[in-house]
Each structure stands twice: as C-alpha cells, then as structure tokens.
C-alpha cells in the first residue's frame, strides 16, 4: 500500500475515532439502535427460524453485548496499529511477496534539510520529523542513502512523484519546489532507493513541516521585511477591501512586499514597514517638518515613535542648494552648525543593520 495513503488513512481514522467511541459506549449509538431494531430482529429470527443468534447467544441483548466487546477490542487494536505515522507505515504499508518484505522501511534513509530543526512537540520518534524553512522558492537538503547498490533515489511529496535524483557516495541532493509543499503544514515525504537497473532496494518516510523563513530578504532597497508583518498587513488590507491574493510562497511574499500597496497607496509595503507607516492609510506617508527658531532650522519627522527609533537609523541630509551636494549627519541629534550652514534638508530612514 502507498505509504501516503496510509498517512491519510491514519489521519482519517483518528478524525472519526470519537464517533467509534460513541458507538460502543453504554447508552451509545449501538444501544440506541438496539431498542429501535429489537422488534425487527425478533421478526427476522422467526422468519428464518434462527434463534441461536449471530454470535451464538440466545437473545438479542447477548448478541449486542458480544458485538460491542468485539468492536471495542478491534478499535483498541487499530489504535495500536496507527499509534504513530511510522508505526502505521510499518504495519499497514508493508506488502509481502513470496520471498521477503517488499519496500521494507530502512530508517537509515534520512533527509537533512537546510535550516531544519526538530518539530516542537513531536511524538514521531521513528520517522524523520522536522520543521524546515523554504528558502526562496524551494526546500533544499540532502538524503543519506546507505544502501548497497543504490544508484538513484525516487522522491515523493504528499503522494506525488517529485523527482529522481542520483546517489553519489551514499548521498542524494534535494531541491523541492515550494509549489509542491504545504507551507506551515505537515508534508509527507517518501524515499525509494533504486539500483542502476531501476529496481527498488529500500524506502523510508519523513514528516516535514515546510515553514517560510522569518523575513523576505530581497525586498527593494535591501531591507528585510518580516513575513509575520506582511501577513498581518495582508489581513488588514483585506479587511479594508483589498482583493490581493493571500501570499503563500516566499516569492508571493516578495512580490507582495515590493509591489505598491493594493488599495491605491503609492508606496510599496516594504517602505511602509521601514518607515513605520500604516499600509491601510493611503494618506499616511513618511514626512519631514522644518521649523525656524533664531535662524536655526529644527527638523522633525513623522512617524517618530520610541519603538521605531530603537530599530531604525534616521539620517539628516543637508545642502546649500537643491542640486546638492548633500551632506549627511545623524538626524536624531544633528550638530547646530550643520543646521546653520545648510538651507535645504531631507530625512531618510532605514533599518538598523
């Protein structure tokens, strides 16, 4: 049996397990139907002269109690078979031919993904169970294939064939496109080692939670924009009437960050993040104000909050004429002579390195 089918079968089994419990409990579904069907059961016995009972009991109550006991034991047995994904794959997916187990799991076939870490709270001790970030538009890594005669490795992701990659010195390299993965959800990987003739040698499985990286690192201007902030921005923009599609992959978030805000604002989202402005407010832009006191220019800007000052760098640029050249100084505490010797000013903000 295909191991991904077993994975989905286990998922479905535990989704319906509360119904099965309710079926056999005292006063549960079977007991409710016992009363409803009693007259029909007696009429059926009379029609066919079969009062020995299906389970060999003398009357309906004994039959029902025996059925409930049988089902209770069967459900407990299924619980053990499906206890973990690895257990289910070993117990259900193994197929047997005349000579030996076919596709017998070889737990030494283990993937190592770039940036991966153990999945928090995992109980899957017998499968490779990790959280791995999708870098750019792919999940990359290697697979150890310590199987004698292995020439290549078939890789399946969520039940679909992904690629066949060569095995060299017991290792195969992986690059799984983001489109094949469920970001933030569990992905089921199956690996089948093959010999030079294409024959199957051994297999194993892995659970991989494919997460997006924490930041979009290629936003315009070289600014790292947190994906969590972009996700919140999408929620706010959607509530404000935006019809932009929800970003899913890394490239989706990159496009979302670098395109203009999708409700008519003229600046892209990454600039809202750097400046600390609100994406849903089309009128809020990063602005500078100049006031003159005793022939000295005093410069302020908006927005200007303590949390922004802690993580941003503000630069004041000045020139004697608009054509420049522009000199630069610290905008938070500019020297008085800088403000006295320049006639034109502008404020720039960027993230701290």
C-alpha positions in Angstrom: 0.0 0.0 0.0 1.2 3.5 -0.8 2.6 5.0 2.4 1.0 8.4 1.8 -2.4 6.6 1.5 -1.6 5.1 4.9 -0.7 8.5 6.3 -4.1 9.9 5.1 -5.9 6.8 6.3 -4.4 7.3 9.8 -5.4 10.9 9.7 -9.0 10.0 8.8 -9.1 7.2 11.4 -8.3 9.5 14.3 -10.7 12.1 12.9 -13.5 9.5 13.2 -12.3 7.9 16.4 -14.7 9.9 18.7 -17.6 8.5 16.6 -16.4 5.0 17.1 -16.1 5.5 20.8 -19.6 6.9 20.9 -20.8 3.8 19.0 -19.8 1.2 21.6 -20.1 3.2 24.9 -23.0 2.4 27.3 -26.0 4.3 26.0 -24.2 5.0 22.8 -25.3 4.5 19.2 -25.5 0.7 19.3 -27.5 0.7 22.5 -29.9 3.3 20.9 -30.3 1.3 17.8 -30.7 -1.9 19.8 -34.0 -0.7 21.2 -35.1 0.6 17.8 -34.3 -2.6 16.0 -35.4 -5.2 18.6 -38.7 -6.0 17.1 -37.2 -6.2 13.6 -34.5 -8.6 14.9 -37.1 -10.9 16.6 -39.2 -11.0 13.4 -36.1 -11.8 11.4 -35.3 -14.7 13.7 -38.9 -16.1 13.5 -38.8 -15.8 9.7 -35.6 -17.8 9.3 -36.0 -20.0 12.4 -32.6 -18.9 13.6 -32.7 -18.2 17.3 -29.2 -19.3 18.1 -28.1 -15.7 17.4 -25.4 -14.4 15.1 -22.8 -14.7 17.9 -24.3 -17.9 19.4 -26.3 -16.1 22.1 -29.8 -17.0 23.0 -31.3 -13.5 22.6 -30.7 -10.0 21.1 -29.1 -8.5 24.2 -26.4 -11.1 24.3 -25.7 -10.6 20.6 -25.4 -6.8 21.1 -23.1 -7.1 24.1 -20.8 -9.5 22.2 -20.8 -7.2 19.2 -19.8 -4.2 21.4 -17.0 -6.3 23.0 -15.7 -7.3 19.6 -15.7 -3.8 18.3 -14.0 -2.4 21.4 -11.2 -4.9 21.0 -10.9 -4.1 17.3 -10.7 -0.3 17.9 -8.0 -0.9 20.5 -6.1 -3.0 18.0 -6.4 -0.2 15.4 -5.2 2.4 17.9 -2.0 0.4 18.3 -1.5 0.0 14.5 -2.0 3.7 14.0 -0.2 4.9 17.1 2.4 6.9 15.1 2.9 7.6 11.5 6.0 5.4 11.4 4.1 2.6 13.2 1.2 2.9 10.7 3.5 2.8 7.7 5.4 -0.2 9.1 2.1 -2.1 10.0 -0.1 -1.2 7.0 2.1 -0.2 4.1 4.4 -3.2 4.1 3.5 -5.6 1.2 4.8 -9.1 1.2 5.8 -11.3 -1.8 6.8 -14.9 -1.8 10.4 -14.2 -0.7 10.6 -11.2 1.6 9.1 -7.9 2.7 9.0 -5.6 -0.3 9.9 -1.9 0.3 10.8 -2.8 3.9 11.5 0.5 5.6 15.1 1.4 6.0 15.3 4.0 8.7 18.9 4.9 7.8 17.5 6.7 4.7 17.2 10.1 6.4 16.8 13.6 5.0 18.7 16.6 6.3 17.1 19.9 5.2 18.9 23.2 5.1 17.9 25.1 8.3 15.8 22.3 9.7 15.1 21.8 13.3 13.1 19.1 15.2 9.3 19.7 15.1 8.2 21.0 18.5 6.0 18.6 20.5 6.6 15.8 18.0 5.9 12.2 19.1 7.1 10.7 15.8 10.3 9.2 17.2 10.6 6.6 14.4 10.4 8.9 11.4 12.5 11.9 10.4 10.2 14.7 11.7 11.5 18.2 11.2 10.5 21.8 10.6 12.4 23.2 7.6 12.3 26.7 6.1 11.6 27.2 2.4 14.5 29.3 1.2 13.3 31.4 -1.7 11.0 29.1 -3.7 12.4 25.7 -2.8 13.2 23.4 0.1 16.7 22.1 -0.2 18.8 19.4 1.6 20.3 16.0 1.3 19.3 12.4 1.9 21.6 9.8 3.4 21.2 6.6 1.3 23.4 4.0 3.0 22.0 1.2 0.8 24.4 -1.1 -1.1 23.9 -0.7 -4.8 21.8 2.4 -4.6 22.3 4.5 -7.8 19.3 6.9 -7.5 16.5 7.9 -5.2 12.9 8.4 -6.1 11.3 11.2 -4.0 7.6 11.5 -3.5 6.0 14.5 -1.8 2.4 14.3 -0.5 1.7 11.3 -2.7 3.1 12.7 -5.9 6.3 11.9 -7.6 8.7 14.8 -7.2 12.0 13.7 -8.7 14.6 11.0 -9.3 18.0 12.2 -8.1 21.3 10.4 -8.4 23.0 8.9 -5.3 26.7 9.6 -5.0 28.8 8.2 -2.1 25.7 7.4 -0.2 24.1 10.8 -0.5 21.4 12.4 -2.7 20.7 16.1 -3.1 17.2 17.5 -2.9 15.5 20.7 -4.1 11.7 20.6 -3.7 9.8 23.4 -5.4 7.6 25.4 -3.0 4.6 24.7 -5.2 4.9 21.0 -4.1 4.7 21.9 -0.4 2.1 23.0 2.1 3.8 25.9 4.0 3.1 25.7 7.7 1.5 22.3 7.3 2.8 18.7 7.5 4.3 17.3 4.3 4.7 13.6 3.8 8.0 12.6 2.1 8.6 9.1 0.8 12.0 7.9 -0.4 12.7 4.8 -2.6 16.3 3.8 -3.2 16.9 2.2 -6.6 19.7 0.2 -8.2 21.3 1.0 -11.6 18.6 -1.0 -13.4 15.8 0.9 -11.7 14.9 -1.9 -9.3 13.6 -0.9 -5.8 16.0 -1.6 -2.9 14.7 0.2 0.2 12.4 3.0 1.4 11.7 5.3 4.2 9.4 8.2 5.1 9.6 11.6 6.7 7.3 14.3 8.0 8.4 17.8 7.2 6.6 21.0 8.3 7.7 23.3 5.5 7.8 26.8 7.0 8.5 30.1 5.4 11.7 32.0 6.5 11.2 34.7 9.1 11.9 37.5 6.7 11.7 38.4 3.0 15.4 39.3 2.5 15.2 40.6 -1.1 12.8 43.5 -0.7 13.7 46.6 -2.7 16.4 48.6 -1.0 17.9 45.5 0.6 15.5 45.7 3.6 14.5 42.5 5.4 10.7 42.6 5.9 9.3 40.1 8.4 6.8 37.7 6.8 4.7 37.9 10.0 4.3 41.7 9.5 3.4 41.1 5.8 0.8 38.5 6.8 -0.7 40.9 9.3 -0.6 43.7 6.6 -2.5 41.4 4.2 -5.2 40.7 6.8 -5.6 44.5 7.4 -5.7 45.3 3.7 -8.2 42.5 3.1 -10.4 43.9 5.8 -10.1 47.3 4.2 -11.3 46.0 0.9 -8.2 44.8 -0.9 -8.7 41.9 -3.3 -5.0 40.9 -3.5 -4.4 37.2 -3.2 -3.1 35.9 0.1 0.7 35.3 -0.2 1.6 31.7 0.3 5.1 31.0 -1.0 8.3 33.0 -0.4 8.0 34.6 -3.9 4.4 35.6 -3.2 5.5 37.5 -0.1 8.4 39.0 -2.0 6.0 40.3 -4.7 3.6 41.5 -2.1 6.3 43.4 -0.3 7.8 45.1 -3.4 4.6 46.0 -5.2 2.6 49.1 -4.4 0.0 48.7 -1.6 -3.0 47.1 -3.2 -5.6 49.8 -2.1 -4.2 52.7 -4.1 -1.3 53.8 -1.9 1.7 55.0 -4.0 4.5 53.3 -1.9 5.2 49.6 -1.7 4.6 47.7 1.5 8.3 47.4 2.4 8.5 51.2 2.6 5.6 51.2 5.0 7.4 48.7 7.2 10.7 50.6 7.2 9.0 54.0 7.7 6.6 52.7 10.3 3.5 53.9 8.4 0.2 52.2 8.1 -0.4 50.2 4.9 -4.2 50.8 5.0 -3.9 54.6 5.4 -3.4 56.0 1.9 -2.7 59.4 3.3 0.0 58.4 5.8 3.5 58.8 4.4 6.9 59.3 6.0 7.2 63.1 6.1 9.7 65.7 7.5 8.9 69.1 9.0 11.2 72.1 9.4 10.7 75.0 11.8 12.9 78.0 12.1 13.9 79.4 15.5 16.5 82.2 15.9 17.7 81.5 12.3 18.3 77.8 13.1 16.4 75.0 11.4 14.8 72.4 13.6 13.8 69.2 11.8 11.3 66.6 12.9 9.6 63.7 11.1 6.5 61.5 11.2 6.0 58.8 12.3 8.6 59.1 15.2 8.0 56.6 18.0 10.4 55.1 20.5 9.9 51.6 19.1 10.9 52.8 15.7 13.9 54.7 17.0 15.1 51.5 18.6 15.3 49.6 15.4 15.8 52.3 12.7 18.5 54.7 11.7 17.5 58.3 10.8 19.8 60.4 8.6 19.5 64.1 8.1 20.9 65.3 4.7 21.5 69.0 4.0 22.6 71.1 1.1 23.1 74.8 0.3 21.1 74.4 -2.9 18.7 71.7 -4.3 21.2 70.5 -6.8 23.5 69.4 -3.9 26.0 68.1 -3.0 24.1 66.7 0.0 26.0 66.2 3.3 24.8 63.7 5.9 24.5 63.6 9.7 22.6 61.9 12.5 19.0 63.2 12.3 18.2 62.3 15.9 20.9 64.7 17.2 22.3 66.9 14.4 25.0 69.4 15.2 23.8 73.0 15.3 26.4 74.1 12.7 25.0 71.5 10.3 21.6 73.1 10.6 23.1 76.6 10.3 25.2 76.0 7.2 22.6 74.3 5.1 19.4 75.7 3.5 17.7 72.5 2.3 17.1 69.4 4.3 15.6 65.9 3.9 15.3 62.9 6.3 16.0 59.3 5.4 15.1 56.2 7.4 16.5 52.7 7.1 16.6 49.6 9.3 19.5 49.1 11.6 22.0 46.6 10.3 
